[in-house]
């Protein structure tokens, strides 16, 4: 009888759903220069078996998300030089659900005109622009929204917010007259053939102008993370025949809760040594430009739509901050203010971009110059390093 009881205990211990979860407790010290509100923190030494994580600091539970496919734990927190965070990893899912402060969506158009929510779409031709609602993936925080055109241009377009909140689940990028009357934001920029804000494009040095992704084998758009703390949208092109070579490029756009600026990670694969790419901000009908060694920003006023009877001119600020060591030149073209950049030794070109809108209530009382200065500061701050060290 005793032997049978022991065998039964052993069997129960090996069954799925065993009540004893595997856990690991760790403490991380996060250090920055100065003080930051809602500072993004990413922990990358997540145990492979962990499916959830609880983050606490100073007696407070911090909303966090474990992006298992990426092996990353992300959260935002207020920091002043340094702060410790306690993390408990678990092999069991967490029952706690935090309100989402970000959102991402991509909708495939069905033949009957209805929409199907999708996380991944791909094609071997340049035929996805009209197959997707709002022409590609869209993502937002409380303070800004962006979409990426799934076509040869892959341009970033912007959507302004009047009030700090999430809206795309309701407006689907195209608000009704009733939603606009109730205070919703909307698309506030006509990007045309420009760089928009922060799009990484090819560069034709002989003609001194941007080039698009026209000759390729396959392209893909993916939503990798939806919140509650950050969204991650990724565009990938494979077999891109560029400057006499064949390369692949993955562009990852990361937007955190509490932020309007986007962190961009571009990864080039193949023979990328010496290749030049370009990014920057578009020129508008009425605008002025501010630039320094590694940032460019523009404040302009233009119609966001071709229908100039229904739509008014919108005042918008755009800014990009790049890594100074990767700048090769600063040659503008007819449509945009640009940096020409080369990949680092890992094949990476990383930078940040952002947008601000005159109608946003958090800019009330500020001059246009102050709005643009605040935007330039935010994209530069987003590039500052955040040191994460496990102390126990």
PyMOL commands that set and color helices and strands:
alter all, ss='L'
color gray80, all
select helices_A, chain A and resi 2-14+68-70+168-171+177-181+324-326+361-363+368-381
alter helices_A, ss='H'
color red, helices_A
select strands_A, chain A and resi 23-43+52-57+60-62+64-67+72-90+103-109+115-117+120-123+132-140+145-148+156-160+186-187+201-204+209-211+218-226+230-242+245-256+262-270+277-282+286-291+295-303+313-322+327-329+336-341+348-357+387-390
alter strands_A, ss='S'
color yellow, strands_A
deselect
rebuild
show_as cartoon
